[in-house]
Structure formats: C-alpha cells, structure tokens
Amino acid sequence: MTLPNYEVYALRYATVARKRAQNFITPPDPHDGPMPMDYFVWVIRDGSRVYLVDTGFNAAAAQARGREFLRCPIESLEKLGISPADVQDVIVTHLHYDHAGNIRKLPNARLHLQESELHYACGCNMRFDMLRHAYAVEDVVDVVRGVYDKRVAFYHGHDEIAPGLELLHIGGHTQGLQSVRVHTARGWMVLASDASHYYDNMGLQAPFPIVHNVADMLAGYDTLLKFAESPEHIVPGHDPLVRTRYPGLDGTDTEIVALHLGGKQP
C-alpha cells in the first residue's frame, strides 16, 4: 500500500523566557544561559483531511501563568486556510494546560487520547501540587464532557489513526503522554510533543523536570528514535530552534513552519 505524504506544520502561539537550568532535572553543564520556551500546536494535512495535534491555551491562561500570548492557536489555523469548524480530528498528546485548552472552539472535533492520560488527570495523583500544577481543571472537564458526548476515541498504547498516521504511547512526562508518527515526502517524522521538550533533552539524555516517571521518559527517547526516519526527523515540543531549522510559511512567516519540507541540520 502506498502511504500518503502528509503536510505537517508547527504553529507557534506563545512564548516565555526561561533559563537553561529550568529545563533539565540535572543541568548538563554549569552555564545557566537563557533558554526560552515556545508553545506550538501542529497541523497534519492530506488534501482536505486535517488533523490538529493539541489545542494550546488562551489569553486568560497565559496571563495567569505569566506567558507571552502571541495569538490564538485555533484562529491561527485560518492562515493555512482551515476553519475551526472544519477540524474533525484532534490528537491530544496529553492534558496539560498548554496542550488541551480551547476544546470548546472546536465543536465538531473528535478527540484522540490515551485512556491512561484521562485516568491520570482525574485520579489520585492530582492530590499533589507538583503533578497537578500543569493541568487546568476546566480543560480536563471539557474532555470529560466530550466523553459523555461520545466525542473521544480512546487508545491503549501504540495505534494507527489512518494510513501513515500513528500514535506512540510514551508516558514519562505524564502517564498517558503520546507522540505522533506521520509519513511525509521526506519520510517518517515524529512529533515528540513533551516526550522531549527541547532537542537537548533527548540529545543529552537529560529529562525535563516536570515528570511522572523518569525511567519512562528516558526510555521514550529510544522510542522516538526507533519510529523516526532519523534523529533529524524528530520535532521537539517546545524548542525555539524548530523555527530556525524549518522553512516558514510561504518562505517568510516563521510563526508557522513547514516540517514536511525538510530542515537545516543542527
């Protein structure tokens, strides 16, 4: 069977200043320079069929958490000629506030989620401030409402959504974190999401400090490498370098970059 070659785009919608030491459990070197964090959603498209990966957060959440909000990630879809009402499928990599907000802006979308992630977000671990902090209860409740409306497709490990489009259950960062494997003209890419926030988390085997299971996070780096065409085909979830390694929309707009067109080597 010939697999489709999907278009894949990363859309930046927010950013925040951080220091390098904030992005690793144990900083890999003693130099604590700046290492900002960008926030993305991703679009996977094959003709008229569109899959949105994650839904971002809104201006109120940005203000509450001290993030610089650049634009609504859902409204930004219009730059790709996509109406929010036309989005039929949303892959939710996990339920942290920066990946699972704005669900109400996508009334026609079916959500694709690891069942273990919803159990985690509603279970006993949310008693602990450290683990609960990155969740927003109203976002989780919106997903629960989606379950009752029969809008949520649950998965239990690696699975295929469509030919050339697969889910990889990683865990580590959260119990049900999943990455997305997608076939493009340049081969199999993996959208890591928070399986590796930055290129250096995976490259240096240095996990990000928000973590449910460190061993699973470390093993997840091997999973990303196993299912990607090469290390250069892995796209981290929050690294500003993504916008320097891939071409901008129409060659100019680097707030939206085309991941399927190939990137510059690090």
C-alpha positions in Angstrom: 0.0 0.0 0.0 1.3 3.4 -0.9 1.2 5.7 2.1 0.0 9.3 1.8 2.6 12.1 2.2 1.1 14.4 4.7 1.9 18.1 5.0 2.9 18.9 8.6 3.1 22.4 10.1 4.1 23.8 13.5 2.2 26.9 14.6 3.7 29.0 17.4 1.2 30.8 19.6 3.1 31.8 22.8 6.5 32.0 24.4 8.2 32.5 27.8 11.7 33.5 28.9 13.5 30.7 30.9 17.0 29.8 32.0 18.7 26.7 30.8 18.8 25.2 34.3 15.0 25.3 34.4 14.7 22.8 31.5 16.6 19.8 32.9 16.3 17.8 36.1 20.1 18.0 36.3 21.5 20.7 34.1 24.0 19.1 31.7 26.5 21.9 32.1 27.1 24.6 34.7 26.4 27.5 32.3 23.0 28.9 33.1 22.2 30.9 30.0 18.8 31.8 28.5 16.8 29.0 27.0 13.3 30.3 26.2 10.3 28.1 25.7 8.0 28.3 22.7 4.4 26.9 22.6 3.1 25.2 19.5 0.2 23.3 18.0 0.7 21.2 14.9 -1.4 20.6 11.8 -1.2 17.4 9.8 -3.0 17.6 6.4 -3.7 15.3 3.5 -5.8 17.2 1.0 -9.0 18.3 2.7 -8.5 15.9 5.7 -7.0 17.9 8.6 -5.7 16.6 11.9 -4.9 19.1 14.6 -2.3 18.0 17.2 -3.1 19.7 20.5 -5.1 22.9 21.1 -2.9 25.2 23.1 -4.2 27.7 25.7 -6.0 31.0 25.7 -5.1 34.6 26.7 -6.6 34.2 30.2 -4.4 31.1 30.9 -1.3 33.0 29.5 -1.9 35.9 31.9 -2.5 33.6 34.9 0.7 31.7 34.2 3.0 34.5 33.1 3.3 33.5 29.4 3.5 35.9 26.5 0.5 35.2 24.4 1.1 35.9 20.7 -2.1 34.7 19.1 -5.0 32.3 19.5 -3.8 28.9 18.2 -7.2 28.0 16.9 -7.7 31.2 15.0 -4.2 30.8 13.5 -5.5 27.9 11.5 -7.0 30.3 9.1 -3.5 31.2 7.8 -3.5 27.6 6.4 -7.0 28.0 5.0 -8.5 25.9 7.8 -11.7 26.9 9.5 -12.0 25.8 13.2 -15.5 24.4 12.3 -13.9 22.1 9.7 -11.5 20.4 12.1 -12.8 16.9 12.5 -10.0 15.2 14.4 -7.8 16.5 17.3 -4.9 14.4 18.6 -4.4 15.4 22.3 -0.9 14.4 23.2 -1.7 14.9 26.9 -3.9 17.0 29.0 -1.6 19.7 30.4 -3.0 23.2 30.1 -0.8 24.2 27.2 -1.9 21.2 25.1 -5.6 20.8 25.9 -7.2 24.2 26.2 -9.6 25.7 23.6 -11.6 22.4 23.2 -14.8 24.5 23.1 -13.6 26.3 20.0 -13.7 23.0 18.1 -17.2 21.8 18.4 -17.1 19.3 15.6 -13.8 17.6 16.5 -13.3 14.1 17.7 -10.6 13.8 20.3 -7.9 11.1 20.1 -6.5 10.4 23.6 -4.7 7.7 25.6 -7.2 6.4 28.2 -4.4 6.3 30.8 -4.0 10.1 30.4 -7.6 10.8 31.4 -7.3 8.4 34.3 -4.1 10.2 35.4 -5.7 13.6 35.1 -8.7 12.6 37.2 -7.0 10.2 39.6 -5.3 10.3 43.0 -2.0 11.8 41.7 -3.8 15.1 41.2 -3.7 15.5 45.0 -0.1 16.5 44.7 0.7 20.1 43.7 3.8 19.2 41.8 1.8 16.9 39.5 -1.4 18.9 39.3 0.2 22.3 38.6 0.4 21.8 34.8 -3.2 20.7 34.5 -6.2 23.1 34.3 -9.3 21.6 35.8 -11.7 23.2 33.3 -9.8 21.8 30.3 -10.0 18.3 31.8 -13.7 18.8 32.5 -14.2 19.8 28.8 -12.6 16.5 27.8 -14.9 14.6 30.3 -17.9 16.3 28.7 -16.6 15.1 25.4 -16.6 11.5 26.7 -20.2 11.8 27.6 -21.0 13.4 24.2 -19.2 10.4 22.5 -16.6 12.6 21.0 -13.5 10.9 22.5 -11.6 8.0 20.9 -9.5 6.2 23.5 -6.3 4.3 22.8 -4.3 1.8 24.8 -0.7 2.1 23.6 0.7 2.5 20.1 -2.0 2.6 17.4 -2.9 3.7 13.9 -5.4 6.5 13.3 -5.1 6.4 9.5 -2.6 5.1 6.9 0.6 6.9 7.6 -0.6 8.4 10.8 0.2 6.7 14.1 0.1 7.3 17.9 3.1 6.3 20.1 2.4 5.9 23.8 5.4 7.3 25.5 4.4 8.2 29.1 7.2 9.6 31.3 6.2 13.3 31.3 2.6 12.2 32.1 1.1 8.8 32.4 -0.7 8.9 29.1 1.6 11.2 27.0 1.6 10.2 23.3 3.7 11.3 20.4 2.6 11.3 16.7 4.3 9.5 13.9 3.4 10.8 10.4 4.5 9.8 6.9 5.7 12.7 4.7 7.5 13.2 1.4 10.8 13.2 3.4 10.0 10.0 5.3 8.6 9.2 8.7 8.6 12.1 11.1 7.7 12.1 14.8 6.1 15.0 16.6 7.5 14.3 20.1 5.3 16.8 21.9 6.6 16.7 25.5 8.4 13.4 25.2 11.3 15.8 24.5 10.6 19.5 25.2 13.9 20.5 23.6 16.4 18.9 21.2 18.8 18.8 24.1 16.5 16.8 26.4 16.7 13.8 24.1 20.2 14.5 22.7 21.8 14.8 26.1 19.6 12.2 27.8 18.7 15.0 30.2 15.0 14.9 31.2 12.7 17.9 31.6 11.8 18.4 35.3 8.1 18.0 35.1 7.9 14.3 35.0 5.6 11.4 36.2 8.2 8.6 35.6 11.8 9.4 34.9 12.6 5.9 33.6 9.7 6.0 31.1 10.8 9.4 30.0 14.3 8.2 29.3 13.0 5.0 27.5 10.8 7.3 25.5 13.8 8.9 23.8 14.6 5.4 22.4 11.0 5.1 21.2 11.2 8.4 19.3 14.4 7.3 17.6 13.0 3.9 16.7 10.0 5.2 14.9 11.5 8.3 13.2 13.4 8.1 9.9 16.4 9.7 11.6 17.1 11.9 14.6 16.6 14.9 12.3 13.0 13.7 11.7 12.1 14.2 15.4 10.4 17.5 16.3 10.5 18.5 20.0 7.5 20.1 21.6 8.8 23.5 22.8 12.2 24.3 21.3 12.5 27.7 19.5 15.2 26.1 17.3 12.3 24.4 15.4 11.6 27.8 13.8 15.1 28.2 12.6 15.5 24.7 11.2 12.4 24.6 9.1 11.1 26.9 6.3 8.4 29.4 7.2 5.0 29.5 5.6 5.4 30.9 2.0 9.1 31.2 2.8 8.6 34.2 5.2 6.3 33.6 8.1 8.3 31.7 10.7 5.5 31.7 13.2 4.2 28.8 11.0 6.9 26.4 9.7 6.6 23.5 7.2 8.1 20.4 8.9 7.5 18.2 5.8 9.8 20.3 3.6 12.9 19.3 5.5 15.1 21.2 7.9 18.5 22.6 8.4 20.9 20.4 10.3 21.8 21.5 13.8 
